[in-house]
Amino acid sequence: MTNRFRRFAVLPPLSDLSRRMVAAPHPSRRRGHALVPVMVVLFLAAFWPSFGADKADMESFNMVWSTIKAKHWNLDEIGVDWDAVGRKYRPLAEKTHNRIEMRKVMRDMINELGQSHFNVYGGGDFEKLENSLADFTSGGNGTMGFEVALVGKELFVTKIHGDLVAADSGLKVGSRITGHSGKDLAPLIAKITGLYSDVAQGRLYINRTLNSLFQDTPGLSKKLTFTSNGRGKTHTFKVHKPLGTPKTILNLPMVHYRYEDALLADNIGYIHFNIFIPEVKTQFDNETLPKFADADGLIIDLRGNGGGIGFIAVALSNRILAKQSKLGTMINSGGSLNFAVFPQKPIFDKPVAILIDGGSASTSEIMAAGLQDLKRARIFGTRSAGAALPSMIEHLPNGDRFQYAIADYVSVSGRQVEGQGVDPDEVTPHSKAALLAGKDAALEAARSWIKAGGQL
Amino acid sequence: MNRKFLKTQLVFLSFLALFSLTLSATDPVALMDKAAEASGGDSFKELESMVVHGNISMAQQMNGQIEMTMKESGKSKVKMTLTGNGMQMVAEQGCDGENCYDSNPMMGARLLQGQEKEQFKISNNFKAAYEWREFYKDLEYQGEAMVGERKTHKIKMKTSAGIDMTQYIDVESSLLLRMDMVTIGPMGQMNIESYFEDYKDIYKGIQYPMKSKMTMMGQEVLITFDKVEVNQPVPDSMFELPPSLKAQVQ
């Protein structure tokens, strides 16, 4: 299993660059559960020979502790005595024997904050899940050409990418996938949903992990079992090169950027992109807006979009809002930074709908919450991830990466998006009936609203 | 008798001298004047334009080049070419002497207003230290404070637009080592700390900091200048507002 696979499939998914990308506490390292491993560690410590932690690992521990001490904006307000936390975890760190143990101590310490966007990336926890996933995919970022989502406990195809899925395969939107590589998927789905069910941003992890089952090394073939139109079928699918253009942004692992726009049959513009980077703004301004000049409305599909650079949400909103305003405010000890919108002509002044789901995080949420608060867009789909804090990612001396939030974020109406997510104005989850009819419930609802005049 | 009187006079004069020294050491106006003198004094009268080239370094390995062009009458332009890990952006800010703007491909062009405008004007006016009375008021001496290992005079002041500012002036050299300000504008309330070091004589005793570090919202921006051109011809057209803003102003 490659590191890349581990990173995207099991570890908290990458999302906002910020100001940056998102991640949340590792499920098994949340505050409530942290006591058990800590007690075990404390008990066993007496029996361990005193090898002491590796120097680079210890430096990493110190860097994590001191960074949070220096950069966290309101430790007092959230009631965390960070000095005491340091005193608690430093002795544990000094007794670690390897990087995995040190990573665990650092994560336990970080999760005393009880906030997302603080994490140490590196190897993997959740080893059992990783091992289970390894039965289905060997990692890699190639795609089988479709996306999936859970409806109840069943896995349905929700989107087919172009002609990447062979027409004679019978797989289409609404197909229910039941088997993968000769194995029944149900136990794995149960394991994934069970593991993430009580985790903040769990919807985000479930979405990413399930879709990662259909990603692998390009060139491989995978046998899937599914039902379409009530008929069971097994077909071997090719793994294609990843969609989009490879991009390396800031300190983050490479991502494949995708942007698509289309004028739908009912003269409604539709755009979808998977990350907020400057290219989105360039394409939106230069290609999409001219194309949609006479459209009756615009649908911005942020489903599965884990975030990106925060001010790109502002840069897009500059073309949607006619008056100077703000999407929200980032607050830290250095002041408050408004996500201020300064209208840029030409302004798209027709109705705007935004689609979100559990995979919409960070900058996606900042944009959706802001335009919802400003009564400029109607939101469709399902509740977003609730992972909105802006964060930075730094390299630790031992090679791991440390992500930490640098500020708090509130929407323009004062809502805390962190942990809560953005609730759609119209909750329109995928439904079995809609998918079987080849329809996308959220997209259809947004189209209907725009066709009805798009009143807010 | 005369000798006694002389002695008394000497004691009194010594006391007066000492008292005056103490007074001037804590008189913010005198300290600002001294800082103006140390920064170059009347040589500023001969300064007509200045172009400074350097490098800028930000968090997340965002780096780039910076070019600051300043001319008399408050004309200025700052051009930054930022690159880093797959991103590239050219951002500009400037003043035509009257109006100031901010422009970049992501956010478009906009006029700066209020404190945001004044902060830019002060930061990019090469005569701000010399003609400090035009910019600062309500000076208050707040004692000595350390900036790194240097002892400084801490002086609190207000700008015309109401920006709260604190300057830290080196006790020994009388040069500005640190400046804190809090600006309130459409981008929010920013606490900005700027540190200046590596002063060089750029023209007839005028001192310019070749290195500066700015901390804003917990993020650091480092600027290192490597070339300063003084009194080179700079056309006024360079400071014109972007076309979209010209119409707005008219």
Interface residues (C-beta under 8 A of the other chain):
Chain A: R20 K71 W73 K247 T248 I249 L250 N251 I277 P278 K281 T282 F311 I312 V314 A315 N318 Q324 K326 T329 M330 N332 S333 G334 G335 S336 L337 N338 A340 F342 Q344 K345 M392 I393 I406 A407
Chain B: A59 Q60 Q61 M62 G84 N85 G86 M87 M89 P105 M106 M107 G108 R110 V182 P186 M187 G188 Q189 M190 N191 T215 M216 M217 G218 Q219 S244
